[in-house]
Amino acid sequence: MKTRIVHTRFWQDEFVNTLTPKEKLLFIYLLTNDRVSLTGMYELPDKYIKADLELTDKELEVAKEKLQKNNKILFCDGWVKIVNHDKYNSYTGEPIQKAKLKELALVPDKLIHYRYPIDTSIDTSIDTPNKDIYNHKSKLIIKKDNQKKEVIELTELLFNLVSKNYPFMKSKEIKQENYDDIEKLNRVDGYSFDIIKAVIDWSQQDDFWKQNIRSTKKLREKFETLLVKVSGKLNERKVVNFDN
């Protein structure tokens, strides 16, 4: 039986309290129905939603538009993407990582990188923790001391693996912009921390890519290409160590 985590604070959330009863029903349904995957991206045609929730075409259209405009749920060609799925369902471990990557291989690329035309510099997630943030030249800057634990760990992981691969090179100091690159891979680009870790690990084992991925900036620039390579390895049933 599948399990997915929904915080009890959901019902006190300011955004949730702006929804009508049917919009609330759709929201909680999209977070908990039996099609929800480990990646938070799954196929769910409208006809099944309407049948399960007894919604009219108009009711469903209005509710979907509201959830999408507020960057909670994205809808694309019969597929659903829960924007903050990994924030509340952070399952870990090598088997989970591999299962997520196998699921990801079945998800259309268009959905993985799908962006609704909103201001993604603003974090509109439910139950967002307090962050020490300030605006600088219209960009969201998050101080390292208040970064998510996963952001810090993954940034340091890449730097450590690069140093290990090239011990003769002078180790570079980790700067705020490096943490920001990893944070944006998760928050803006929509990749889970497990998947980011898997891609970092693989990139630093591959003879070609470890020469080209030696910074967080380059990692983010080439992430889509790297992800295809990692997924391809799994599809070919080749052994890839995702947990150094």
Secondary structure, 3 states (H helix, E strand, C coil): CCCCCCCHHHHHCCCHHHCCHHHHHHHHHHHHCCCCCCCCEEECCHHHHHHHHCCCHHHHHHHHHHHHHCCCEEEECCEEEECCHHHHCCCCCHHHHHHHHHHHHHCCHHHHCCCCCCCCCCCCCCCCCCCCEEEECCEEEECHHHCCHHHHHHHHHHHHHHHHHCCCCCCCCCCHHHHHHHHHHHHCCCCCHHHHHHHHHHHCCCCCHHHHCCCHHHHHHCHHHHHHHHHHHHHCCCCCCCCC
